[in-house]
Amino acid sequence: MKLYAKKESFFLKQFIQMLNQEMIPLEVVDTNGNTYSTAQQNIKHKILIKDQKFFKALIRPDALSFGEAYIKGYFDISGSIKELYELCCARLLKTEQKKNIVKFCSKFFVKPRQREKENIEYHYDTPSDFYRVFLGETMGYTCGYYVHQKATIDDAQNEKMDIICRKLRLKKGEKLLDIGCGWGNFAVYAARSYQVDVTGITLSLEQKEYALKLIEKEGLSHQIDIKILNYRDLGPEKFDKISCIGMSEHVGKSNMSDFFKIVHKSLKKGGLFMQHTITTNTKRAKGHENSFLDKYMFPGGELMFENELIKLACSSGFELLNAENFRTHYIKTLNDWIMRMEKQKEKLLKIVSDNVYRIYHVFFIGSLISFKTKDIALFQNLFYKNIAKNSDTDLFLSLYSKNETRIT
């Protein structure tokens, strides 16, 4: 026991020295009540070690080891977890770890459709009531668009959906395909506000059931059809417009070229495709991944560079009309989600376990910091399916033109 206590003391002292180099005012209390401080004053944060297993995280401190220690309840934090994360992220919370070879190889023995369905079910089949608490009325699970600082999360999500509808130039009676339709929020908005007929596809039964109830409540069953369907299995039907809002992050780099080809094939000539997606600005070392993200939050998820997405889309036959970065709006969105989670923690813990709460909480905090440091961004890419090669008859009007009414 004494030997173990010495090991604890050694790792904590090393930890404190590391924090001192970064000038982070912090107090750490070990399992025996011993206190270690990095400063004599202005200490806003305190780490309370609740389980000796926490010390494993100190052997190789990074986003995975600390993330696992937090979600398993090996320690708690007194003070703002978000503020402490931001202080420590550069030094302690690196998101790059070597890929698990066994797990990496195993994916070659599982059919893509089965793997994709399992990945989506893992994340999105969490009870809808859980998401509703922090996402708000719209259930929009990607960034909103804040027209002013006092805009609510619902204001921002509705504005974001309207921006997409206007970029797509939706017209009454058109057929819209929404790939990865989530809980049906965009399908309902587009059908109600722009009188289009919507087909939404998802791999989550929980999302489909929620969407169908919402659609029935809104009296839009005659305009909206929600299907459990993989984008790979889209049939010969053609759509006037296609949207993919926060789903293509799940596609994966190796599948993205085929994804664009399938979307292009499903779109009518002269049609528009909106891809609303998170992109990365950081090149990851070969054979490395964000292990915490892959293990606990979005298994199979993969971010790509914006220029890679555009290149693949164009090689599939699309022409890029507009690319807009919503990075700063995602910072505000995540901040709203985090605040709502923390404010409604007791309510959320009646729906899910403390473990699940902590996974989402720390993931949102980490994502917020990544957007702040510009490691990642959010782009809306608007693509056009050209009618003919070398055509000079198409007329494009700016999205910002007050007289924009059509696309020929």
C-alpha positions in Angstrom: 0.0 0.0 0.0 2.9 2.4 0.9 4.5 1.5 -2.4 1.3 2.3 -4.3 1.0 5.6 -2.4 4.6 6.5 -3.5 3.7 5.8 -7.1 0.6 8.0 -6.8 2.7 10.8 -5.3 5.4 10.5 -8.0 2.9 10.7 -10.9 1.0 13.6 -9.2 4.3 15.6 -8.7 5.2 14.9 -12.4 1.7 16.1 -13.3 2.0 19.2 -11.3 5.3 20.1 -12.8 3.8 19.7 -16.3 1.0 22.1 -15.4 3.4 24.5 -13.8 5.2 24.8 -17.1 1.9 25.8 -18.7 1.2 28.2 -15.7 -2.2 26.6 -15.0 -3.5 27.5 -11.5 -4.9 24.2 -10.2 -5.3 22.1 -7.1 -5.3 18.3 -7.1 -6.7 16.3 -4.1 -5.7 12.6 -4.1 -7.6 9.7 -2.7 -6.1 10.2 0.7 -7.0 13.8 0.9 -3.4 15.1 0.2 -3.4 18.4 -1.7 -1.0 19.3 -4.6 -1.1 22.9 -6.0 0.4 24.6 -9.0 -0.1 28.1 -7.5 -0.5 29.9 -4.2 -3.5 32.0 -5.3 -6.1 32.5 -8.0 -6.9 28.8 -8.0 -10.3 28.4 -9.7 -10.2 24.7 -10.5 -9.8 21.6 -8.4 -9.4 18.0 -9.5 -10.8 15.6 -6.9 -9.5 12.1 -7.5 -12.2 9.5 -6.6 -10.5 6.3 -7.7 -6.9 5.2 -7.8 -7.4 4.0 -11.4 -7.1 7.7 -12.3 -3.4 7.4 -12.0 -3.2 5.3 -15.1 -4.2 8.4 -17.1 -1.1 10.1 -15.8 1.3 7.5 -17.3 0.5 8.7 -20.8 -1.8 11.8 -20.5 -3.9 12.6 -23.6 -7.5 13.1 -24.7 -8.1 9.3 -24.6 -6.7 8.6 -21.1 -8.2 11.6 -19.4 -11.4 11.3 -21.3 -11.8 7.7 -20.2 -10.9 8.6 -16.6 -13.6 11.3 -16.6 -16.4 9.3 -18.1 -15.7 6.4 -15.8 -15.9 8.8 -12.8 -12.3 8.3 -11.6 -12.2 12.1 -10.9 -14.4 15.1 -10.7 -13.7 18.8 -11.2 -14.7 21.7 -9.0 -15.1 24.7 -11.2 -15.7 25.1 -14.9 -14.7 21.9 -16.8 -14.9 23.9 -20.0 -12.4 26.5 -18.8 -10.0 23.9 -17.4 -10.1 21.9 -20.7 -9.3 25.0 -22.6 -6.3 25.7 -20.3 -4.9 22.2 -20.5 -5.8 21.1 -24.1 -2.6 22.1 -25.8 -0.4 20.3 -23.3 -2.4 17.4 -22.0 -5.2 16.6 -24.3 -3.7 15.6 -27.6 -6.2 13.8 -29.8 -3.8 11.7 -31.9 -3.3 8.1 -30.9 -2.1 5.0 -32.8 -4.8 3.0 -34.3 -5.8 -0.3 -32.7 -4.4 -2.8 -35.2 -6.9 -5.6 -34.3 -9.9 -3.2 -34.5 -8.5 -1.7 -37.8 -8.2 -5.1 -39.4 -11.5 -6.4 -38.2 -13.4 -3.8 -40.2 -12.4 -5.6 -43.4 -14.4 -8.6 -42.3 -17.6 -6.7 -41.7 -19.8 -5.6 -44.6 -19.9 -1.8 -45.0 -23.7 -1.6 -44.7 -23.7 -3.6 -41.5 -20.8 -1.6 -40.0 -22.4 1.7 -40.9 -25.8 0.7 -39.4 -24.1 -0.4 -36.2 -22.1 2.8 -36.0 -25.2 5.0 -36.4 -27.2 3.0 -34.0 -24.5 3.2 -31.3 -24.8 7.0 -31.3 -28.2 8.0 -32.5 -30.3 5.3 -30.8 -29.8 7.1 -27.5 -33.4 8.1 -26.3 -34.7 11.1 -28.2 -35.8 12.7 -24.9 -32.1 13.0 -23.9 -31.2 15.0 -27.1 -34.4 17.1 -26.8 -33.2 18.6 -23.4 -30.1 20.3 -24.9 -30.8 20.5 -28.6 -34.0 22.4 -28.1 -37.4 22.3 -29.9 -35.9 21.8 -33.4 -33.7 18.8 -32.5 -31.0 20.2 -34.8 -27.9 18.2 -34.1 -25.4 20.4 -36.0 -24.5 24.1 -35.8 -27.1 26.8 -36.0 -26.7 30.3 -37.5 -26.8 33.2 -35.0 -27.9 36.4 -36.6 -27.2 38.2 -33.3 -25.7 37.5 -29.9 -29.1 37.2 -28.2 -30.4 34.6 -30.6 -31.6 31.4 -28.9 -30.6 27.9 -30.0 -34.0 27.5 -31.6 -33.6 30.8 -33.4 -30.2 29.7 -34.7 -31.4 26.3 -35.9 -34.4 27.7 -37.7 -32.2 30.3 -39.4 -29.7 27.6 -40.4 -32.5 25.5 -42.0 -33.9 28.5 -43.9 -30.4 29.4 -45.2 -30.1 25.8 -46.6 -33.6 26.0 -48.2 -32.7 29.4 -49.8 -29.4 28.1 -51.0 -31.1 25.1 -52.6 -33.7 27.5 -54.2 -36.5 25.2 -53.1 -39.7 25.7 -55.0 -43.2 24.4 -54.4 -43.8 20.9 -55.6 -40.1 20.0 -55.9 -38.8 16.6 -54.7 -36.1 16.9 -52.0 -33.9 14.1 -50.7 -32.5 14.6 -47.2 -29.6 12.1 -46.6 -29.2 11.4 -42.9 -32.4 13.2 -42.0 -32.0 12.8 -38.2 -35.1 13.4 -36.3 -36.9 14.9 -39.3 -36.5 18.6 -38.3 -35.2 19.8 -41.7 -37.7 17.7 -43.6 -40.6 19.3 -41.7 -39.1 22.8 -42.1 -38.6 22.4 -45.8 -42.0 20.8 -46.4 -43.9 23.3 -44.3 -42.1 26.5 -45.3 -41.3 25.8 -49.0 -44.1 23.3 -49.9 -41.7 20.6 -51.2 -42.1 16.8 -51.1 -39.3 15.3 -48.9 -37.8 11.8 -48.7 -35.6 11.5 -45.6 -33.3 8.5 -45.1 -31.6 7.4 -41.8 -30.1 4.2 -40.3 -31.5 4.9 -36.9 -34.9 3.4 -35.9 -35.1 5.8 -32.9 -34.8 8.8 -35.2 -37.3 7.4 -37.7 -39.9 6.8 -35.0 -39.4 10.3 -33.6 -39.6 11.9 -37.1 -42.8 10.1 -38.0 -44.5 11.3 -34.8 -43.3 14.9 -35.5 -44.5 14.7 -39.1 -47.9 13.4 -38.1 -48.2 16.1 -35.5 -47.5 18.8 -38.1 -50.0 17.3 -40.5 -47.3 16.7 -43.2 -47.6 12.9 -43.7 -48.7 13.5 -47.3 -45.5 15.5 -48.1 -42.8 13.6 -46.2 -41.6 10.0 -46.3 -39.0 8.7 -43.9 -37.1 5.5 -44.6 -34.5 3.3 -43.0 -32.1 3.2 -45.9 -28.4 3.3 -46.6 -27.4 6.0 -49.1 -25.7 3.1 -51.0 -29.1 1.6 -51.7 -30.8 4.6 -53.2 -32.7 3.4 -56.3 -33.3 4.9 -59.7 -35.6 7.7 -58.4 -34.3 11.2 -59.3 -34.7 14.3 -57.0 -34.7 18.0 -57.8 -32.6 18.9 -54.8 -30.6 16.9 -52.3 -29.3 17.9 -48.8 -26.9 16.1 -46.5 -26.8 18.0 -43.1 -24.2 16.7 -40.7 -24.1 13.1 -42.0 -21.2 12.9 -44.4 -18.8 12.9 -41.5 -19.9 9.3 -41.1 -19.1 8.3 -44.7 -15.3 8.0 -44.3 -12.6 9.1 -46.7 -12.4 5.8 -48.5 -16.1 5.9 -49.3 -16.5 9.6 -50.1 -15.9 9.3 -53.9 -18.6 6.7 -54.2 -20.9 8.8 -52.0 -20.6 11.8 -54.3 -21.2 9.6 -57.4 -24.4 8.1 -55.8 -25.7 11.6 -54.9 -24.9 12.8 -58.4 -26.7 9.9 -60.0 -29.8 10.5 -57.7 -30.0 14.2 -58.7 -31.8 15.5 -61.7 -29.9 17.5 -64.4 -29.6 21.1 -63.3 -30.2 20.1 -59.6 -28.5 21.3 -56.5 -26.8 19.4 -53.7 -26.1 20.9 -50.3 -23.4 19.3 -48.1 -23.2 20.7 -44.6 -20.3 19.1 -42.9 -17.4 19.4 -40.4 -14.0 19.5 -41.9 -10.5 19.2 -40.5 -7.6 21.6 -40.8 -5.1 19.3 -39.2 -3.2 16.5 -41.0 -3.1 13.4 -38.8 0.0 11.2 -38.8 -0.4 8.0 -40.8 -1.7 5.1 -38.7 -3.1 7.5 -36.1 -6.7 8.5 -35.1 -8.7 10.3 -32.4 -9.2 7.2 -30.3 -11.7 8.8 -27.9 -13.9 9.9 -30.7 -13.8 6.6 -32.5 -14.4 4.5 -29.3 -16.9 6.6 -27.4 -18.7 9.0 -29.7 -18.6 8.5 -33.4 -17.2 5.0 -34.3 -16.3 5.0 -37.9 -16.5 8.8 -38.2 -13.8 10.6 -40.2 -13.2 14.2 -41.0 -11.7 15.4 -44.3 -10.1 18.6 -45.6 -12.4 21.0 -47.4 -10.3 20.9 -50.6 -10.4 17.1 -50.6 -14.2 17.1 -50.5 -14.5 19.7 -53.3 -12.0 17.8 -55.4 -13.9 14.5 -55.0 -17.2 16.2 -55.7 -16.0 17.8 -58.8 -14.4 14.6 -60.1 -17.9 13.0 -59.7 -19.4 15.5 -62.0 -20.4 18.3 -59.6 -19.6 22.0 -60.0 -19.0 24.0 -56.8 -21.2 27.1 -56.6 -20.6 28.3 -53.1 -18.6 27.3 -50.0 -19.3 29.0 -46.7 -17.6 28.5 -43.3 -19.8 28.4 -40.2 -17.0 27.7 -37.8 -17.7 30.5 -35.4 -21.4 29.6 -35.3 -20.5 26.1 -34.2 -18.6 27.6 -31.2 -21.8 29.4 -30.1 -23.9 26.3 -30.8 -21.7 24.0 -28.7 -21.5 26.6 -25.9 -25.4 26.6 -25.8 -25.5 22.8 -25.8 -23.0 22.6 -22.9 -24.8 25.2 -20.9 -28.1 23.5 -21.4 -26.6 20.1 -20.4 -25.0 21.5 -17.2 -28.2 23.4 -16.3 -30.4 20.3 -16.8 -28.0 17.7 -15.6 -30.4 16.2 -13.0 -33.1 15.8 -15.7 -30.7 14.2 -18.1 -29.4 11.7 -15.5 -33.0 10.4 -15.2 -32.9 9.5 -18.9 -29.3 8.2 -19.3 -26.5 7.0 -17.1 -23.8 9.3 -15.6 -21.4 7.5 -17.9 -23.4 8.6 -21.1 -23.8 12.1 -19.8 -20.1 12.5 -19.2 -19.3 11.1 -22.7 -21.4 13.8 -24.4 -20.4 16.5 -22.0 -16.7 16.1 -22.5 -17.0 15.5 -26.2 -18.9 18.8 -26.7 -16.3 20.7 -24.7 -13.5 19.1 -26.7 -15.2 20.0 -29.9 -15.8 23.6 -28.9 -12.1 24.0 -28.2 -11.2 22.4 -31.5 -13.4 24.9 -33.4 -11.9 27.7 -31.3 -8.4 26.7 -32.2 -9.4 26.3 -35.9 -8.4 22.6 -35.9 -11.8 21.9 -37.4 -14.4 24.0 -39.2 -18.0 23.6 -40.6 -18.6 24.2 -44.3 -21.7 24.4 -46.3 -20.8 23.3 -49.8 -23.4 24.0 -52.6 -22.9 21.8 -55.7 -24.5 22.0 -59.1 -25.2 19.1 -61.5 -24.3 20.8 -64.8 -26.7 20.2 -67.6 -24.1 19.8 -70.3 -20.3 20.1 -70.7 -19.0 23.4 -71.9 -22.5 24.9 -71.6 -22.6 28.7 -71.7 -26.4 28.9 -71.2 -26.5 28.5 -67.4 -27.1 31.7 -65.5 -25.9 31.8 -61.9 -27.0 34.6 -59.6 -25.2 35.4 -56.4 -26.7 34.1 -53.1 -26.4 37.6 -51.8 -28.3 39.2 -54.7 -31.6 40.8 -53.5 -33.1 39.9 -56.9 -32.2 36.2 -56.7 -35.3 34.2 -57.6 -34.2 31.4 -59.9 -31.4 29.3 -61.3 -31.8 28.4 -65.0 
